[in-house]
């Protein structure tokens, strides 16, 4: 008599699903492809490794504290999930097939990693792996100190630098763990943020463009340049020289564009660059003018000859350098690195910035504790 029909999702009938193949039968390769996507349980990997090492189901059972039958069932479970035979049972001692030998070696690696993982995680100073992404201006100035601190925490540390928007996308895609960004990205949910630094926009002007008596040396000019540049002066500058701006991929470049639109200061000629060193060198050579931040000034410090740094406006917008991670994951580690970063900024960052921009007051400040 045929088996009783069972209803399908659309209400039709079909023969009942046949029982599984008998325990002694190994499914043909390629059968049941969905099953191959399942994860092998740890006890199955342990059984494969033990049988491979001992050449016997009973000896493997003694080693694992399992019965011979339980070991045999574990091996059959793996073979059913993978669709391949793992051991040649017709030989004594039992020998692994080529697929079984491969799984045996991989299982040993996985089981070793699982064995050492608890002690690694319990370590007071380290985590197994950390992927850290830094904005260019932070990486080139404060980066060495923060990377050294992170290397004391992570057993394996991977560091990248570049544009903040790309790093935030990588954070969402789980390709990086922690980002030091040029913006807090408050509009994105699911992130934990640790503010590090608030810094205003500043103007970079060629020394020769200053009014008489302003001085040509950057130190002297910066000391005398504490007064904000009036909008008419900016308009004249834009008519005279090209605006040297950051790439549209840059968070700071977007902030600068919004600022200049707000002042209704347009520039018919533009030079686009992707780093502060080139920007400062071009301004110093008289090739143009720019709007940037103090951390970028520090990044381009080697090219400040002939550059005057002045306030961008009486109440210039500012950017917040922020350490960001995914909520509920590495928050304790992120807080620890944020505290390290703030300490580095207080000890190294602010003093170095004020040597180049001495008129900066509390407009630039380390945030948090």
C-alpha angles and dihedrals in degrees: 000000000000117000119270112271119248124208119255126214092270095048096259122124131243136172114281115265109268118245118265119277113273116278093253096055121091112213115243115258111271095029120132097003093189090063091059090065093062119103117249110242118242093244089057092053089048091052093049092050094046094049090046091053098042102031090221137088092214094048090048089051092052091050093049097038091244134122120258088246092054091051091049091050091050091053091048089049090055092047091049092050095046098037094228137099111251102187137030102232094185091073130072119246092033110252126206119240118232089268090046092051091051092049091045092056093044090047091054090054094048093046091050091052090050091048095054096037097086094052090045092052092045091056110118095222109031148057120196097246140000129185110201126187122193132191111245096249092051095041094053095046114026096012100095093057094045093045090052090052091047091049089060089055102041125059088206118024126190118190130190133172135198141092119358097227091057091048093051090052089050089051091054090047090050093241091123130029106205130021130196098207137188090229136036094230092213090174092071118084126216097041131116115216132202113187115220111170140008114203132170129228115264134192125243111204132175109255091233091060093063124104117263113289095025092112131230102242114091094228094051094040093049091050090054094040100078094115116091117250112251118236094246089056090052091049090052090048091051091051092049104041138025119260111244105213140174123252118280086244089067122095090213091050090055091049091051092049091053091049094052092046089052090054090043090234110150129182121207091200126050138178115200120207134170103217141043096237092063091043094053093044092052093048091048090052091054093248094129148313132268147193117223142135133271092252089057089049088056090047090056095039093124090062102046098108107124093013124124117201115206136163112277094220141337089268103017118181117254137210128224120224104214137184110224135188137161113281117256097015122074098001096129091050091044091052090050092051091045090057090049091050093050091050090050092049092050094046101037112006107053096042091050093046093049091053087064098032104030096167093066110117129177090321085095114053142156108244128218129011 
